[in-house]
Amino acid sequence: MPRFIISFNDGDMKVADDEWQQVADESHAVVREAKSAGVWIFGGGFHTFDPVVVAEDGKVTRGPITKSDVVLGGFSVLEVKDSEEAYAWAAKIAKSCRCPQEVREFIDDPESVN
């Protein structure tokens, strides 16, 4: 079955300080639903935007690789039957996270799957 990454940009979540617990509870409910449905692979959010770049020679520097206004804030990886099912899950995630989600399909590569 195809795998999709469903992600959002850092800063897209417009949540009042007193709503964060509700957002967390609703988001965790969607994760539990996806796990129960057997489609959840992995996901999470990031604490801060402080990337490290590791070059081909192993040299470590502060990132990002390329400056951009778009910064990944969090993601979910799901394995579902098709893009329509991925879009349905993305809608649930968008509602719980209070922001739009980007959906992209992974290349089918047997070497990258456990």
C-alpha positions in Angstrom: 0.0 0.0 0.0 1.2 3.5 -0.7 2.7 5.7 2.1 2.0 9.4 2.4 3.5 12.2 4.4 1.0 14.7 5.8 2.7 17.8 7.0 2.3 21.4 8.0 4.5 24.5 8.2 5.8 25.9 11.4 3.8 28.9 12.4 0.6 27.9 10.5 -1.1 26.7 13.7 -3.0 29.7 14.9 -3.8 28.7 18.5 -4.4 30.8 21.5 -2.3 30.1 24.6 -5.2 28.6 26.5 -6.2 26.3 23.6 -3.0 24.2 23.3 -4.2 21.4 25.6 -7.4 21.1 23.6 -5.4 21.0 20.3 -3.0 18.3 21.8 -6.0 16.2 23.0 -7.7 16.4 19.6 -4.5 15.7 17.7 -3.7 12.7 19.9 -7.3 11.4 19.3 -6.6 11.4 15.6 -3.3 9.6 16.1 -5.1 7.0 18.2 -7.8 6.6 15.5 -5.1 6.2 12.8 -3.3 3.6 14.9 -6.5 1.7 15.6 -7.3 1.8 11.8 -3.8 0.3 11.2 -2.6 3.2 9.0 -0.3 5.0 11.3 3.5 4.6 10.6 5.1 7.5 12.5 4.8 11.2 13.1 5.5 14.1 15.4 6.2 17.8 15.7 9.4 19.7 16.3 10.4 21.7 19.3 12.1 24.5 17.5 13.7 25.4 14.2 17.4 24.8 14.9 18.6 22.5 12.1 22.1 21.0 11.8 23.5 20.2 8.4 25.9 17.3 7.9 27.9 17.5 4.7 29.2 14.6 2.6 32.6 14.8 4.4 30.9 14.6 7.8 31.4 18.3 8.6 28.6 19.6 10.9 27.3 23.2 10.6 24.2 25.1 11.6 21.5 25.0 9.0 19.2 25.2 7.2 20.6 23.7 4.0 18.8 26.5 2.0 17.1 29.6 3.5 13.3 29.5 3.1 10.2 31.0 4.7 8.7 27.5 4.8 9.8 25.4 7.7 8.4 22.0 8.5 6.5 22.1 11.8 5.3 18.5 12.1 4.3 15.5 10.1 2.5 12.2 10.0 3.4 9.2 7.8 0.5 6.9 7.0 0.1 3.8 4.9 -3.3 3.8 3.2 -5.0 2.3 0.1 -4.9 5.5 -2.0 -4.6 9.3 -2.2 -8.3 9.8 -1.4 -7.9 8.0 2.0 -4.8 10.1 2.6 -6.8 13.2 2.0 -9.5 12.1 4.4 -6.9 11.6 7.1 -5.2 14.9 6.3 -8.6 16.6 6.8 -8.9 15.1 10.2 -5.4 16.2 11.1 -6.0 19.7 9.7 -9.1 20.1 11.9 -7.3 18.9 15.0 -4.2 21.0 14.4 -6.1 24.1 13.2 -4.1 24.4 10.0 -3.9 23.1 6.4 -1.9 20.0 5.7 0.3 19.2 2.7 0.0 15.6 1.4 2.8 13.9 -0.6 3.1 10.3 -1.7 6.4 8.5 -1.1 8.1 6.7 -4.0 7.4 3.0 -3.8 10.9 1.7 -2.8 10.9 -1.8 -1.1 14.5 -1.1 0.2 13.1 1.8 2.4 10.5 -0.3 4.2 11.0 -2.5 7.2 
